[in-house]
């Protein structure tokens, strides 16, 4: 497998064969395309849902099935009885009437999802996120959030922008967390997604992907895609909901409007896309909310290409030929004083700073060379594993 980053909130997975477990039949692609077009048609209004409490507490994420009782979150849309089998088991609509019901249900979920689906801008990089608590916690992809403490600008459905700060990341599965800064919603809770759970998902189930590919566009609005789950793995879902650059971090819903995953990376084919199952965010919530970041995606371990030492400074002893450091002009004997916005005090702190980056990210590095300060820009590489 070969991964590449385009620096715009998306990762691309290139692979010679799909891991999908259900066939990508041309008839189904036509059906999904018809549903996608249908989402642009006028929406049939649905009655209001009850007021919601926090879908997540500020300590952790619950696995709310929302199949009765008090429904938490703002994206839940009670499915008609005729859709229950498609919701629970997947499959293809057996009649034209059921297809029409599926169309209307998808429209209703998309309309509610729009309020909690946000565009995310962190520096020059762009991605998406989904608000999951009334207090303003936002789930996204780890590679969109980049590292803890980064300022972010979120664009809401109505075009309004708010500020946020990244919290933590579980890079092993590409899960990231942000928090909207307080005092930006006139004291009202933020609209937020209804949480589902990922443990019962299976191949063939229907799903709805939303996002702002390429960034927020007031004329186009949120983009919605309808598809099915192709494969369920421990650390990812594979769907045929076509994602493109800038979708990363956006939400994936089931037919009842429950959040079941977050977009991670783009496959080799438009019908091959990977998402982070929602349960991973719950398992990592405490560490991420404290601002911790750890791990890296397989095939995405960042590398600088130097060897060094130093307990009071970061001395570069070896620069490997052809490495990112060598390409940027780092020389043996240099002392690294700053890596991006991180002051470097010793070689261990340099290693930690590199571990907080993603392959393809461009970082300004300040070096002390023969008494003078030199600045280089290094494009982080990917370790061969």
Residue, then its C-alpha position, 0 to 999 in steps of 0.5 A: x500500500x502507498x499513501x500520499x498526502x495532498x496537504x488539504x485535509x485529505x489522505x489518499x490510499x493507493x492499492x492494487x486490490x479492494x478489500x470490499x466484501x460486497x460486490x460493486x455491481x453497476x446497478x447498485x452504483x446507478x441506484x446510489x447515484x439516483x439517490x445522490x441526485x434526489x437529495x437535491x430535490x425539495x425536502x419534505x418537512x418533518x416534525x421537530x424532535x425533542x430537546x436534547x441533552x449532551x450526546x457526549x459528556x465532557x469526559x467521554x463518549x457513550x454508545x447510544x443506540x437511540x432505538x427508543x427512549x430519550x434520543x440525544x443529539x439533533x440528527x436522529x430521524x425515526x426510520x419508517x417501518x418499511x426501512x427497518x430491514x435496510x437499516x439493520x441488515x442493508x441490502x437493495x430496496x425491493x420495490x420502487x416504493x421502498x426506494x422512494x422512502x429511502x430517498x426521503x429518509x436520506x434527505x431528512x438525515x442530510x438536512x439535519x446533518x448539515x447543522x453539525x457538519x463543519x468545514x475546518x481550516x487549520x493554517x493552509x490545510x482544510x478538512x471537515x468535522x462534526x459537532x458532537x456535544x452542545x458544549x462544542x466538542x468536534x470530532x475530526x480526523x487526526x491528520x486534519x487536527x494535526x497536533x494539540x493546541x492548534x488554532x482552527x477556524x470552523x465554518x458553520x452551515x450558515x457561513x458563520x465562522x467560529x474559532x476552535x482549538x485542537x485537543x488530542x489525536x489517536x493517530x493509530x486510527x486517525x481520530x482527532x478532537x477539537x473544542x469550539x472556543x466558549x462564548x460564540x453561540x449566544x449562550x445556546x448549545x451547539x447543534x450536534x450529531x446523534x451518536x450511534x455505535x460501530x460494533x454492530x455494523x456490517x457489510x451492505x448497510x446503508x450510510x450517508x456521508x456529508x462534508x465540505x470538499x474543497x472547503x465551504x462554498x456558500x452557493x453549493x452548501x454541504x455535499x451529501x453522498x449515499x452509499x453502503x458499507x463495503x467492509x468492516x475492519x477493527x480500525x476502519x470502515x470501507x464504504x463506496x460514499x465517494x470522498x474527495x479532497x477536503x472531506x476528511x474529518x466529516x461525518x458518516x451517518x446511518x439511515x436513522x441519522x446516527x453518527x457511525x464513523x468519521x471520514x479518514x482517507x480516500x481510496x484508490x477508486x472513488x468507490x473505496x473510502x475509509x472511515x474511523x468507526x465512532x467507537x474509537x473516539x469513545x475509547x480514546x476520549x479521555x486521552x484526547x480531551x486532555x490534549x494527548x496525541x499518540x501513534x501513527x497510521x500504518x504507512x504514515x510514520x513521519x521521518x526526518x532523516x537525521x541521527x543525533x544526540x544531545x541532552x542540552x541541545x539537538x546536535x545533528x550528527x548524521x544526515x542520511x542521503x536522499x532524506x527529507x532533511x538532506x533535500x532541505x539542506x540540513x548539514x551534519x554539525x547543525x544544531x536544531x533550535x526550533x521545529x515549526x512552532x516548537x522550541x527544541x531543547x535536546x534531541x529527544x524533543x526534536x524526535x517528539x516534534x517530528x512524531x507530531x507531524x504527518x508525512x507531506x507536511x512542510x515545516x519551517x526549521x531553524x538551525x544554528x550553523x557556525x554561529x549563524x541562524x539558518x532557516x530551512x523548510x522540510x517536507x516530512x517524509x514517510x518511513x519505509x516499514 
